Amino acid sequence: MAITAVELQQNLTKYLALAEKEQVFITENGRTIAVLSSPNQDRIETARSLFGILPDDVTLEESQSERLDRI
């Protein structure tokens, strides 16, 4: 869900409760400036959703090395 910063200010309690169930994107002037989310999000489900995104011919070490080279 996306809401404006003004909407968040006017209804903070409502959006804090909603953030327990889904991410709430805060926008200002049409740009996303923040995200409200629960610290108790199901991290295992998030990790599972990432499996299979690397090509079969790329090793985990190659992937980590490439990521660290960008820093």
Biopython code that builds the backbone (N, CA, C, O; Angstrom):
import numpy as np
from Bio.PDB.StructureBuilder import StructureBuilder

atoms = [
    (1, "MET", "N", (0.844, -1.163, 0.000)),
    (1, "MET", "CA", (0.000, 0.000, 0.000)),
    (1, "MET", "C", (0.896, 1.234, 0.000)),
    (1, "MET", "O", (1.940, 1.245, 0.651)),
    (2, "ALA", "N", (0.498, 2.253, -0.713)),
    (2, "ALA", "CA", (1.236, 3.512, -0.754)),
    (2, "ALA", "C", (0.340, 4.639, -0.241)),
    (2, "ALA", "O", (-0.825, 4.752, -0.625)),
    (3, "ILE", "N", (0.903, 5.460, 0.627)),
    (3, "ILE", "CA", (0.177, 6.610, 1.173)),
    (3, "ILE", "C", (1.104, 7.817, 1.180)),
    (3, "ILE", "O", (2.323, 7.677, 1.074)),
    (4, "THR", "N", (0.521, 8.992, 1.307)),
    (4, "THR", "CA", (1.341, 10.202, 1.375)),
    (4, "THR", "C", (1.817, 10.426, 2.809)),
    (4, "THR", "O", (1.253, 9.876, 3.755)),
    (5, "ALA", "N", (2.843, 11.226, 2.953)),
    (5, "ALA", "CA", (3.362, 11.561, 4.281)),
    (5, "ALA", "C", (2.300, 12.283, 5.109)),
    (5, "ALA", "O", (2.214, 12.080, 6.320)),
    (6, "VAL", "N", (1.501, 13.115, 4.471)),
    (6, "VAL", "CA", (0.426, 13.829, 5.169)),
    (6, "VAL", "C", (-0.606, 12.833, 5.703)),
    (6, "VAL", "O", (-1.049, 12.945, 6.846)),
    (7, "GLU", "N", (-0.986, 11.862, 4.872)),
    (7, "GLU", "CA", (-1.932, 10.822, 5.293)),
    (7, "GLU", "C", (-1.379, 10.051, 6.493)),
    (7, "GLU", "O", (-2.115, 9.736, 7.428)),
    (8, "LEU", "N", (-0.090, 9.751, 6.461)),
    (8, "LEU", "CA", (0.540, 9.057, 7.588)),
    (8, "LEU", "C", (0.451, 9.893, 8.858)),
    (8, "LEU", "O", (0.115, 9.375, 9.923)),
    (9, "GLN", "N", (0.751, 11.177, 8.748)),
    (9, "GLN", "CA", (0.696, 12.054, 9.914)),
    (9, "GLN", "C", (-0.713, 12.111, 10.506)),
    (9, "GLN", "O", (-0.881, 12.141, 11.725)),
    (10, "GLN", "N", (-1.700, 12.126, 9.654)),
    (10, "GLN", "CA", (-3.078, 12.262, 10.122)),
    (10, "GLN", "C", (-3.641, 10.960, 10.682)),
    (10, "GLN", "O", (-4.578, 10.995, 11.479)),
    (11, "ASN", "N", (-3.091, 9.808, 10.284)),
    (11, "ASN", "CA", (-3.648, 8.513, 10.674)),
    (11, "ASN", "C", (-2.549, 7.535, 11.090)),
    (11, "ASN", "O", (-2.578, 6.370, 10.692)),
    (12, "LEU", "N", (-1.595, 7.989, 11.876)),
    (12, "LEU", "CA", (-0.438, 7.179, 12.230)),
    (12, "LEU", "C", (-0.818, 5.841, 12.855)),
    (12, "LEU", "O", (-0.289, 4.805, 12.452)),
    (13, "THR", "N", (-1.714, 5.841, 13.819)),
    (13, "THR", "CA", (-2.094, 4.604, 14.509)),
    (13, "THR", "C", (-2.653, 3.573, 13.535)),
    (13, "THR", "O", (-2.328, 2.388, 13.618)),
    (14, "LYS", "N", (-3.481, 4.023, 12.631)),
    (14, "LYS", "CA", (-4.077, 3.131, 11.629)),
    (14, "LYS", "C", (-2.989, 2.458, 10.784)),
    (14, "LYS", "O", (-3.043, 1.253, 10.541)),
    (15, "TYR", "N", (-2.012, 3.238, 10.344)),
    (15, "TYR", "CA", (-0.986, 2.693, 9.455)),
    (15, "TYR", "C", (0.059, 1.869, 10.202)),
    (15, "TYR", "O", (0.658, 0.964, 9.621)),
    (16, "LEU", "N", (0.282, 2.165, 11.465)),
    (16, "LEU", "CA", (1.159, 1.308, 12.262)),
    (16, "LEU", "C", (0.543, -0.080, 12.404)),
    (16, "LEU", "O", (1.243, -1.087, 12.301)),
    (17, "ALA", "N", (-0.758, -0.132, 12.637)),
    (17, "ALA", "CA", (-1.441, -1.424, 12.732)),
    (17, "ALA", "C", (-1.416, -2.156, 11.389)),
    (17, "ALA", "O", (-1.210, -3.369, 11.345)),
    (18, "LEU", "N", (-1.621, -1.433, 10.315)),
    (18, "LEU", "CA", (-1.604, -2.035, 8.991)),
    (18, "LEU", "C", (-0.216, -2.573, 8.637)),
    (18, "LEU", "O", (-0.100, -3.590, 7.953)),
    (19, "ALA", "N", (0.826, -1.902, 9.097)),
    (19, "ALA", "CA", (2.202, -2.317, 8.802)),
    (19, "ALA", "C", (2.536, -3.671, 9.414)),
    (19, "ALA", "O", (3.501, -4.310, 8.994)),
    (20, "GLU", "N", (1.764, -4.121, 10.392)),
    (20, "GLU", "CA", (1.980, -5.459, 10.941)),
    (20, "GLU", "C", (1.663, -6.536, 9.916)),
    (20, "GLU", "O", (2.202, -7.641, 9.977)),
    (21, "LYS", "N", (0.778, -6.207, 8.965)),
    (21, "LYS", "CA", (0.308, -7.192, 7.991)),
    (21, "LYS", "C", (0.931, -7.019, 6.609)),
    (21, "LYS", "O", (1.101, -7.993, 5.876)),
    (22, "GLU", "N", (1.268, -5.789, 6.255)),
    (22, "GLU", "CA", (1.825, -5.521, 4.925)),
    (22, "GLU", "C", (2.708, -4.281, 4.970)),
    (22, "GLU", "O", (2.614, -3.468, 5.889)),
    (23, "GLN", "N", (3.553, -4.152, 3.978)),
    (23, "GLN", "CA", (4.409, -2.980, 3.905)),
    (23, "GLN", "C", (3.584, -1.772, 3.499)),
    (23, "GLN", "O", (2.685, -1.869, 2.663)),
    (24, "VAL", "N", (3.905, -0.622, 4.108)),
    (24, "VAL", "CA", (3.238, 0.632, 3.786)),
    (24, "VAL", "C", (4.308, 1.584, 3.248)),
    (24, "VAL", "O", (5.235, 1.957, 3.966)),
    (25, "PHE", "N", (4.171, 1.967, 1.994)),
    (25, "PHE", "CA", (5.128, 2.858, 1.353)),
    (25, "PHE", "C", (4.662, 4.291, 1.553)),
    (25, "PHE", "O", (3.513, 4.624, 1.263)),
    (26, "ILE", "N", (5.561, 5.142, 2.051)),
    (26, "ILE", "CA", (5.253, 6.538, 2.307)),
    (26, "ILE", "C", (5.803, 7.357, 1.146)),
    (26, "ILE", "O", (6.979, 7.249, 0.800)),
    (27, "THR", "N", (4.944, 8.176, 0.550)),
    (27, "THR", "CA", (5.378, 8.986, -0.591)),
    (27, "THR", "C", (5.285, 10.473, -0.261)),
    (27, "THR", "O", (4.500, 10.902, 0.584)),
    (28, "GLU", "N", (6.107, 11.227, -0.953)),
    (28, "GLU", "CA", (6.079, 12.679, -0.849)),
    (28, "GLU", "C", (6.443, 13.227, -2.225)),
    (28, "GLU", "O", (7.478, 12.874, -2.791)),
    (29, "ASN", "N", (5.604, 14.070, -2.742)),
    (29, "ASN", "CA", (5.806, 14.620, -4.096)),
    (29, "ASN", "C", (5.977, 13.516, -5.135)),
    (29, "ASN", "O", (6.770, 13.645, -6.068)),
    (30, "GLY", "N", (5.229, 12.439, -4.964)),
    (30, "GLY", "CA", (5.258, 11.354, -5.935)),
    (30, "GLY", "C", (6.414, 10.385, -5.809)),
    (30, "GLY", "O", (6.503, 9.443, -6.596)),
    (31, "ARG", "N", (7.304, 10.580, -4.847)),
    (31, "ARG", "CA", (8.466, 9.698, -4.651)),
    (31, "ARG", "C", (8.306, 8.921, -3.358)),
    (31, "ARG", "O", (7.826, 9.467, -2.364)),
    (32, "THR", "N", (8.700, 7.653, -3.355)),
    (32, "THR", "CA", (8.698, 6.870, -2.123)),
    (32, "THR", "C", (9.872, 7.335, -1.273)),
    (32, "THR", "O", (11.019, 7.331, -1.720)),
    (33, "ILE", "N", (9.568, 7.739, -0.034)),
    (33, "ILE", "CA", (10.619, 8.252, 0.853)),
    (33, "ILE", "C", (10.873, 7.339, 2.045)),
    (33, "ILE", "O", (11.898, 7.463, 2.714)),
    (34, "ALA", "N", (9.936, 6.411, 2.319)),
    (34, "ALA", "CA", (10.106, 5.511, 3.459)),
    (34, "ALA", "C", (9.154, 4.325, 3.314)),
    (34, "ALA", "O", (8.211, 4.342, 2.522)),
    (35, "VAL", "N", (9.441, 3.299, 4.110)),
    (35, "VAL", "CA", (8.586, 2.115, 4.139)),
    (35, "VAL", "C", (8.362, 1.723, 5.594)),
    (35, "VAL", "O", (9.310, 1.628, 6.374)),
    (36, "LEU", "N", (7.110, 1.499, 5.949)),
    (36, "LEU", "CA", (6.784, 0.943, 7.262)),
    (36, "LEU", "C", (6.592, -0.551, 7.076)),
    (36, "LEU", "O", (5.856, -0.983, 6.190)),
    (37, "SER", "N", (7.252, -1.336, 7.907)),
    (37, "SER", "CA", (7.052, -2.775, 7.844)),
    (37, "SER", "C", (7.267, -3.367, 9.234)),
    (37, "SER", "O", (7.873, -2.742, 10.104)),
    (38, "SER", "N", (6.776, -4.546, 9.420)),
    (38, "SER", "CA", (6.888, -5.217, 10.709)),
    (38, "SER", "C", (8.269, -5.852, 10.859)),
    (38, "SER", "O", (8.770, -6.460, 9.914)),
    (39, "PRO", "N", (8.891, -5.721, 12.030)),
    (39, "PRO", "CA", (10.160, -6.417, 12.241)),
    (39, "PRO", "C", (9.958, -7.921, 12.344)),
    (39, "PRO", "O", (10.921, -8.688, 12.317)),
    (40, "ASN", "N", (8.720, -8.333, 12.462)),
    (40, "ASN", "CA", (8.417, -9.763, 12.591)),
    (40, "ASN", "C", (7.973, -10.388, 11.281)),
    (40, "ASN", "O", (7.358, -11.455, 11.278)),
    (41, "GLN", "N", (8.279, -9.733, 10.165)),
    (41, "GLN", "CA", (7.936, -10.298, 8.865)),
    (41, "GLN", "C", (8.532, -11.683, 8.770)),
    (41, "GLN", "O", (9.573, -11.969, 9.362)),
    (42, "ASP", "N", (7.869, -12.531, 8.026)),
    (42, "ASP", "CA", (8.348, -13.902, 7.878)),
    (42, "ASP", "C", (9.602, -13.918, 7.001)),
    (42, "ASP", "O", (9.516, -13.962, 5.774)),
    (43, "ARG", "N", (10.742, -13.881, 7.639)),
    (43, "ARG", "CA", (12.017, -13.817, 6.915)),
    (43, "ARG", "C", (12.316, -15.108, 6.152)),
    (43, "ARG", "O", (12.971, -15.072, 5.111)),
    (44, "ILE", "N", (11.846, -16.234, 6.658)),
    (44, "ILE", "CA", (12.065, -17.504, 5.961)),
    (44, "ILE", "C", (11.335, -17.479, 4.628)),
    (44, "ILE", "O", (11.891, -17.896, 3.612)),
    (45, "GLU", "N", (10.105, -16.998, 4.617)),
    (45, "GLU", "CA", (9.343, -16.917, 3.377)),
    (45, "GLU", "C", (10.020, -15.964, 2.396)),
    (45, "GLU", "O", (10.037, -16.227, 1.193)),
    (46, "THR", "N", (10.569, -14.882, 2.886)),
    (46, "THR", "CA", (11.294, -13.947, 2.026)),
    (46, "THR", "C", (12.513, -14.629, 1.418)),
    (46, "THR", "O", (12.766, -14.492, 0.221)),
    (47, "ALA", "N", (13.262, -15.355, 2.226)),
    (47, "ALA", "CA", (14.449, -16.063, 1.728)),
    (47, "ALA", "C", (14.053, -17.103, 0.686)),
    (47, "ALA", "O", (14.714, -17.231, -0.344)),
    (48, "ARG", "N", (12.990, -17.838, 0.944)),
    (48, "ARG", "CA", (12.540, -18.854, -0.012)),
    (48, "ARG", "C", (12.179, -18.231, -1.360)),
    (48, "ARG", "O", (12.391, -18.843, -2.407)),
    (49, "SER", "N", (11.639, -17.025, -1.331)),
    (49, "SER", "CA", (11.245, -16.383, -2.583)),
    (49, "SER", "C", (12.457, -16.024, -3.434)),
    (49, "SER", "O", (12.322, -15.798, -4.636)),
    (50, "LEU", "N", (13.635, -15.969, -2.828)),
    (50, "LEU", "CA", (14.849, -15.614, -3.565)),
    (50, "LEU", "C", (15.528, -16.820, -4.204)),
    (50, "LEU", "O", (16.359, -16.647, -5.095)),
    (51, "PHE", "N", (15.197, -18.041, -3.774)),
    (51, "PHE", "CA", (15.818, -19.234, -4.344)),
    (51, "PHE", "C", (15.497, -19.332, -5.822)),
    (51, "PHE", "O", (14.360, -19.117, -6.243)),
    (52, "GLY", "N", (16.504, -19.658, -6.593)),
    (52, "GLY", "CA", (16.305, -19.848, -8.021)),
    (52, "GLY", "C", (16.531, -18.608, -8.859)),
    (52, "GLY", "O", (16.379, -18.667, -10.079)),
    (53, "ILE", "N", (16.891, -17.476, -8.248)),
    (53, "ILE", "CA", (17.082, -16.285, -9.071)),
    (53, "ILE", "C", (18.480, -16.228, -9.685)),
    (53, "ILE", "O", (18.699, -15.515, -10.664)),
    (54, "LEU", "N", (19.427, -16.978, -9.112)),
    (54, "LEU", "CA", (20.758, -17.046, -9.717)),
    (54, "LEU", "C", (20.757, -18.086, -10.831)),
    (54, "LEU", "O", (20.151, -19.147, -10.681)),
    (55, "PRO", "N", (21.417, -17.803, -11.931)),
    (55, "PRO", "CA", (21.521, -18.809, -12.987)),
    (55, "PRO", "C", (22.239, -20.055, -12.465)),
    (55, "PRO", "O", (23.055, -19.966, -11.548)),
    (56, "ASP", "N", (21.939, -21.199, -13.042)),
    (56, "ASP", "CA", (22.512, -22.466, -12.595)),
    (56, "ASP", "C", (24.031, -22.513, -12.717)),
    (56, "ASP", "O", (24.685, -23.240, -11.969)),
    (57, "ASP", "N", (24.604, -21.747, -13.652)),
    (57, "ASP", "CA", (26.047, -21.810, -13.874)),
    (57, "ASP", "C", (26.833, -20.822, -13.000)),
    (57, "ASP", "O", (28.042, -20.681, -13.183)),
    (58, "VAL", "N", (26.181, -20.143, -12.065)),
    (58, "VAL", "CA", (26.846, -19.199, -11.172)),
    (58, "VAL", "C", (26.878, -19.791, -9.772)),
    (58, "VAL", "O", (25.853, -20.233, -9.252)),
    (59, "THR", "N", (28.073, -19.797, -9.156)),
    (59, "THR", "CA", (28.192, -20.323, -7.801)),
    (59, "THR", "C", (27.899, -19.222, -6.793)),
    (59, "THR", "O", (27.942, -18.036, -7.120)),
    (60, "LEU", "N", (27.604, -19.623, -5.581)),
    (60, "LEU", "CA", (27.347, -18.663, -4.515)),
    (60, "LEU", "C", (28.572, -17.779, -4.284)),
    (60, "LEU", "O", (28.440, -16.577, -4.056)),
    (61, "GLU", "N", (29.757, -18.377, -4.343)),
    (61, "GLU", "CA", (30.989, -17.617, -4.139)),
    (61, "GLU", "C", (31.180, -16.553, -5.220)),
    (61, "GLU", "O", (31.588, -15.430, -4.922)),
    (62, "GLU", "N", (30.885, -16.904, -6.476)),
    (62, "GLU", "CA", (30.981, -15.930, -7.568)),
    (62, "GLU", "C", (29.998, -14.783, -7.360)),
    (62, "GLU", "O", (30.321, -13.617, -7.589)),
    (63, "SER", "N", (28.821, -15.128, -6.932)),
    (63, "SER", "CA", (27.795, -14.117, -6.688)),
    (63, "SER", "C", (28.220, -13.172, -5.567)),
    (63, "SER", "O", (28.080, -11.956, -5.696)),
    (64, "GLN", "N", (28.737, -13.721, -4.474)),
    (64, "GLN", "CA", (29.186, -12.896, -3.351)),
    (64, "GLN", "C", (30.361, -12.019, -3.757)),
    (64, "GLN", "O", (30.417, -10.847, -3.384)),
    (65, "SER", "N", (31.296, -12.572, -4.513)),
    (65, "SER", "CA", (32.460, -11.828, -4.955)),
    (65, "SER", "C", (32.042, -10.651, -5.838)),
    (65, "SER", "O", (32.550, -9.541, -5.685)),
    (66, "GLU", "N", (31.114, -10.902, -6.762)),
    (66, "GLU", "CA", (30.639, -9.839, -7.644)),
    (66, "GLU", "C", (29.953, -8.740, -6.838)),
    (66, "GLU", "O", (30.152, -7.556, -7.108)),
    (67, "ARG", "N", (29.157, -9.124, -5.861)),
    (67, "ARG", "CA", (28.460, -8.140, -5.037)),
    (67, "ARG", "C", (29.471, -7.301, -4.253)),
    (67, "ARG", "O", (29.322, -6.083, -4.162)),
    (68, "LEU", "N", (30.496, -7.942, -3.687)),
    (68, "LEU", "CA", (31.482, -7.207, -2.903)),
    (68, "LEU", "C", (32.352, -6.310, -3.766)),
    (68, "LEU", "O", (32.833, -5.280, -3.295)),
    (69, "ASP", "N", (32.563, -6.686, -5.028)),
    (69, "ASP", "CA", (33.348, -5.864, -5.946)),
    (69, "ASP", "C", (32.649, -4.543, -6.249)),
    (69, "ASP", "O", (33.307, -3.555, -6.576)),
    (70, "ARG", "N", (31.319, -4.518, -6.143)),
    (70, "ARG", "CA", (30.554, -3.303, -6.444)),
    (70, "ARG", "C", (30.621, -2.267, -5.333)),
    (70, "ARG", "O", (30.324, -1.093, -5.552)),
    (71, "ILE", "N", (31.006, -2.697, -4.159)),
    (71, "ILE", "CA", (31.039, -1.791, -2.992)),
    (71, "ILE", "C", (32.251, -0.905, -3.012)),
    (71, "ILE", "O", (32.432, -0.088, -2.110)),
]
sb = StructureBuilder()
sb.init_structure("model")
sb.init_model(0)
sb.init_chain("A")
sb.init_seg("    ")
for serial, (resi, resn, name, xyz) in enumerate(atoms, 1):
    if name == "N":
        sb.init_residue(resn, " ", resi, " ")
    sb.init_atom(name, np.array(xyz, "f"), 0.0, 1.0, " ", f" {name:<3s}", serial, name[0])
structure = sb.get_structure()
